[in-house]
Amino acid sequence: MLSPSDLLEVLTRGTLTVEGRLVDASNATLLAVAELDDVEIACVYKPTAGERPLWDFPDSTLGLREVAAYEVSSALGWDLVPPTVWREDGPFGQGMAQAWVSAPDGGDMVPGGGLVDVVPRGRTPQGWLEVLDAHGHGGEPVTLVHADDRDLRRMCLFDAVVNNADRKGGHVLHGRVLPEAEPATYGVDHGVTFSEDEKLRTVLWGWAGEAVDEDDLADLERLCDELDGPLGDRLSELLTRREMARTKQRVRRQVREGAFPLPGDGWPSLPWPAF
């Protein structure tokens, strides 16, 4: 099986061949294969040229933010973001390439990774957490729920420190980045992260205000140190100085408070529809 460093090498240096397009994505999101020395890796390729301008994020920066999110996830040791690299030489120009996540059984990916769902009101699965009561497309009463899962708990903290403005249920996947790898839980679509302004918007509010586990808090404390070291150097090539400063502030605040974030007042805290 490929090592993590070998996988990154293929994504970074391999020849990219586009095989299709994910038509539901708001920006150009292409299914591709990276090939290097007869090793092929399925990946998502998002060229900068295919990014739609946003009023609240600088143009041509979404792919860079996706790479920055991977760097933070990797530094934490939580591996919540599939391996992601920056390419200067893709078929449609510069952009990011991210390892494709396949369903564990080789079939279709389950929206929400089987960990986030919208269920009929009163039908919350045992051991799951309720986030919000709402109404479905037909007006039926429903509840947004998610599993009380360790990887999701970490994803919630990760989203808080990278200031993720769009954690939909469909951005949670459970699968493999390589055929022989063990299935794992991943978050994808991190283009709207690291804003200077507070923009946390997520479906993972089930632990709001609860205390953070000591082990996870220790990882966040270590992240504070790494942001002043080599990790900070890497991120400075992807983010602005003000975005870097605000990220450091958020991590320190998360460590100081020691609790899961609460919904804010000045920004919609929940993406809807949730998928």
C-alpha positions as CSV (number, residue, x, y, z in Angstrom):
1,M,0.0,0.0,0.0
2,L,1.2,3.5,-0.8
3,S,2.5,5.5,2.2
4,P,1.0,8.9,2.9
5,S,4.1,10.6,1.5
6,D,4.0,8.5,-1.6
7,L,0.3,9.4,-2.2
8,L,1.1,13.1,-1.9
9,E,4.0,12.7,-4.3
10,V,1.7,11.1,-6.9
11,L,-0.9,13.9,-6.4
12,T,1.8,16.6,-6.7
13,R,4.0,15.3,-9.5
14,G,1.8,12.9,-11.4
15,T,0.3,13.6,-14.8
16,L,-3.3,14.7,-14.4
17,T,-5.9,13.3,-16.8
18,V,-9.5,14.6,-16.5
19,E,-12.1,11.9,-16.8
20,G,-15.4,13.7,-15.9
21,R,-17.0,16.6,-14.0
22,L,-19.2,16.7,-10.9
23,V,-22.1,18.6,-12.3
24,D,-23.7,19.4,-8.9
25,A,-20.7,21.4,-7.7
26,S,-21.0,25.2,-7.7
27,N,-17.4,25.6,-9.0
28,A,-15.6,23.5,-11.6
29,T,-14.9,20.2,-9.9
30,L,-13.3,17.6,-12.1
31,L,-12.8,13.9,-11.5
32,A,-9.2,13.1,-12.6
33,V,-6.4,10.5,-12.4
34,A,-2.9,11.4,-11.2
35,E,-0.3,9.0,-12.7
36,L,3.4,8.7,-11.7
37,D,5.7,5.8,-12.3
38,D,2.8,3.5,-13.2
39,V,0.9,4.4,-10.0
40,E,-2.6,5.9,-10.5
41,I,-4.6,7.8,-7.9
42,A,-8.2,8.9,-8.5
43,C,-8.6,12.6,-7.4
44,V,-10.7,15.7,-7.5
45,Y,-9.1,18.5,-9.5
46,K,-10.4,22.0,-8.9
47,P,-8.8,24.5,-11.3
48,T,-8.6,28.1,-10.1
49,A,-10.0,29.2,-13.5
50,G,-13.3,27.4,-12.6
51,E,-13.9,29.3,-9.4
52,R,-17.0,31.6,-9.2
53,P,-16.3,34.9,-7.6
54,L,-17.7,35.3,-4.0
55,W,-18.5,38.6,-2.4
56,D,-16.9,37.7,0.9
57,F,-13.7,35.8,-0.2
58,P,-10.9,37.1,-2.4
59,D,-11.0,35.8,-6.0
60,S,-8.9,32.8,-7.0
61,T,-8.2,31.7,-3.4
62,L,-10.6,28.8,-2.8
63,G,-8.2,26.1,-3.9
64,L,-5.5,27.5,-1.7
65,R,-7.8,27.4,1.3
66,E,-8.5,23.7,0.6
67,V,-4.8,23.0,0.7
68,A,-4.5,25.0,3.9
69,A,-7.3,23.0,5.5
70,Y,-5.5,19.8,4.7
71,E,-2.3,21.1,6.3
72,V,-4.1,21.9,9.5
73,S,-5.8,18.6,9.7
74,S,-2.5,16.8,9.0
75,A,-0.7,18.8,11.7
76,L,-3.4,17.9,14.2
77,G,-2.9,14.2,13.4
78,W,-6.6,13.9,12.9
79,D,-6.5,13.2,9.1
80,L,-10.0,14.5,8.6
81,V,-9.2,16.0,5.1
82,P,-8.2,13.7,2.2
83,P,-4.6,14.3,1.0
84,T,-4.7,17.6,-0.8
85,V,-2.0,19.4,-2.8
86,W,-1.5,22.5,-4.9
87,R,-0.8,22.1,-8.6
88,E,0.7,24.7,-10.9
89,D,0.4,22.6,-14.0
90,G,-3.0,21.0,-14.3
91,P,-4.8,20.4,-17.6
92,F,-6.8,23.6,-17.0
93,G,-4.2,25.5,-15.2
94,Q,-3.3,25.9,-11.5
95,G,-5.6,24.5,-8.9
96,M,-5.9,21.9,-6.1
97,A,-5.9,18.1,-6.4
98,Q,-7.4,16.0,-3.6
99,A,-7.5,12.2,-3.2
100,W,-10.9,10.8,-4.2
101,V,-12.9,9.2,-1.4
102,S,-14.6,6.0,-2.5
103,A,-17.4,4.2,-0.7
104,P,-16.2,1.4,1.5
105,D,-18.1,-1.3,-0.4
106,G,-17.3,0.1,-3.8
107,G,-20.9,1.3,-4.3
108,D,-22.4,4.7,-4.2
109,M,-21.3,7.1,-1.4
110,V,-24.0,7.6,1.3
111,P,-24.7,11.3,1.8
112,G,-23.5,12.3,5.2
113,G,-21.3,9.2,5.4
114,G,-24.0,7.5,7.4
115,L,-23.2,9.9,10.2
116,V,-25.4,13.0,9.4
117,D,-29.0,12.6,8.4
118,V,-32.5,14.2,8.3
119,V,-35.1,11.9,9.9
120,P,-38.8,12.1,10.6
121,R,-39.4,14.0,13.8
122,G,-39.4,11.7,16.8
123,R,-37.3,9.1,14.9
124,T,-33.8,10.1,16.1
125,P,-31.6,7.0,16.1
126,Q,-30.4,5.8,19.5
127,G,-27.1,7.4,20.5
128,W,-27.5,10.2,18.0
129,L,-27.8,14.0,18.7
130,E,-30.5,16.3,17.6
131,V,-29.5,19.6,16.0
132,L,-32.7,21.3,14.7
133,D,-36.4,20.6,14.1
134,A,-37.5,21.8,10.7
135,H,-39.9,20.9,7.8
136,G,-39.0,18.8,4.7
137,H,-39.6,19.6,1.1
138,G,-43.2,18.4,1.4
139,G,-43.9,20.2,4.7
140,E,-43.4,17.1,6.8
141,P,-41.8,17.6,10.3
142,V,-38.2,16.4,10.3
143,T,-35.1,16.7,12.5
144,L,-31.5,17.2,11.6
145,V,-29.3,14.7,13.5
146,H,-25.8,13.4,13.6
147,A,-24.0,10.6,15.3
148,D,-22.2,11.0,18.6
149,D,-19.0,10.0,16.9
150,R,-15.4,10.8,17.8
151,D,-14.3,11.7,14.3
152,L,-17.3,14.1,14.0
153,R,-16.4,15.6,17.3
154,R,-13.0,16.3,16.0
155,M,-14.4,17.6,12.7
156,C,-16.5,20.1,14.7
157,L,-13.4,21.4,16.5
158,F,-11.5,21.5,13.2
159,D,-14.2,23.5,11.6
160,A,-14.1,26.0,14.4
161,V,-10.4,26.7,14.1
162,V,-10.4,26.9,10.3
163,N,-13.6,28.9,10.4
164,N,-15.5,26.7,8.0
165,A,-18.4,28.6,6.5
166,D,-20.1,25.6,4.9
167,R,-20.1,22.2,6.7
168,K,-23.1,20.6,5.0
169,G,-24.0,17.0,5.8
170,G,-23.0,16.1,2.2
171,H,-19.5,17.3,2.9
172,V,-19.0,14.4,5.4
173,L,-17.8,11.2,3.7
174,H,-16.9,7.8,5.1
175,G,-14.8,5.7,2.7
176,R,-11.3,5.0,1.4
177,V,-8.7,7.1,-0.4
178,L,-7.0,4.0,-1.6
179,P,-8.6,0.6,-2.4
180,E,-6.5,-1.2,0.3
181,A,-6.8,1.5,2.9
182,E,-9.1,1.2,6.0
183,P,-12.3,3.2,5.7
184,A,-12.2,6.5,7.5
185,T,-14.3,9.6,8.0
186,Y,-13.4,12.7,5.9
187,G,-14.6,16.2,5.4
188,V,-14.4,17.8,2.0
189,D,-15.1,21.1,0.3
190,H,-13.1,23.5,2.4
191,G,-12.9,26.4,-0.1
192,V,-14.7,28.9,2.2
193,T,-12.5,28.6,5.3
194,F,-10.0,30.9,7.1
195,S,-11.9,34.1,6.6
196,E,-10.9,37.0,8.9
197,D,-14.6,37.4,9.9
198,E,-16.4,34.8,12.1
199,K,-18.3,32.6,9.6
200,L,-18.6,29.2,11.3
201,R,-21.7,27.5,9.7
202,T,-22.1,23.8,10.3
203,V,-24.6,20.9,10.8
204,L,-22.4,19.6,13.7
205,W,-23.9,21.5,16.6
206,G,-24.8,18.5,18.8
207,W,-22.0,19.1,21.3
208,A,-22.4,22.9,21.5
209,G,-21.0,24.2,24.9
210,E,-19.8,20.8,26.1
211,A,-16.2,20.3,27.4
212,V,-13.6,19.2,24.9
213,D,-11.8,15.9,25.6
214,E,-8.4,16.3,27.2
215,D,-6.6,14.4,24.3
216,D,-8.2,16.7,21.7
217,L,-7.4,19.8,23.7
218,A,-3.8,18.7,23.9
219,D,-3.7,18.4,20.1
220,L,-5.1,21.9,19.8
221,E,-2.4,23.2,22.2
222,R,0.3,21.5,20.1
223,L,-1.3,23.1,17.0
224,C,-0.8,26.6,18.6
225,D,3.0,25.9,18.8
226,E,3.1,24.5,15.2
227,L,1.4,27.6,13.8
228,D,4.5,29.5,15.0
229,G,6.8,27.0,13.3
230,P,7.0,25.1,10.0
231,L,3.2,24.8,9.7
232,G,2.9,28.6,9.9
233,D,5.5,28.9,7.2
234,R,3.5,26.6,4.9
235,L,0.2,28.3,5.6
236,S,1.8,31.7,5.0
237,E,2.1,30.7,1.3
238,L,-1.6,30.0,1.1
239,L,-3.3,32.6,3.3
240,T,-2.8,36.3,4.0
241,R,-1.1,37.6,7.1
242,R,-4.4,38.8,8.6
243,E,-6.0,35.4,7.9
244,M,-3.0,33.7,9.6
245,A,-3.3,36.0,12.6
246,R,-7.0,35.3,13.0
247,T,-6.4,31.6,12.7
248,K,-3.9,31.7,15.5
249,Q,-6.4,33.7,17.6
250,R,-9.1,31.1,17.0
251,V,-7.0,28.2,18.0
252,R,-5.8,29.9,21.2
253,R,-9.5,30.8,22.0
254,Q,-10.6,27.2,21.5
255,V,-7.8,26.0,23.9
256,R,-8.6,28.7,26.5
257,E,-12.4,28.1,26.5
258,G,-12.0,24.3,26.4
259,A,-15.5,23.8,25.1
260,F,-17.2,23.2,21.8
261,P,-18.3,26.3,20.0
262,L,-21.8,27.8,20.3
263,P,-23.8,29.2,17.4
264,G,-23.1,32.9,16.9
265,D,-25.5,35.9,16.5
266,G,-24.4,37.8,13.5
267,W,-24.1,35.0,10.9
268,P,-26.3,32.1,9.9
269,S,-25.0,29.2,12.0
270,L,-26.6,26.4,9.9
271,P,-26.4,25.7,6.2
272,W,-29.8,24.9,4.8
273,P,-30.7,22.7,3.0
274,A,-28.4,20.6,5.1
275,F,-27.2,18.4,2.2
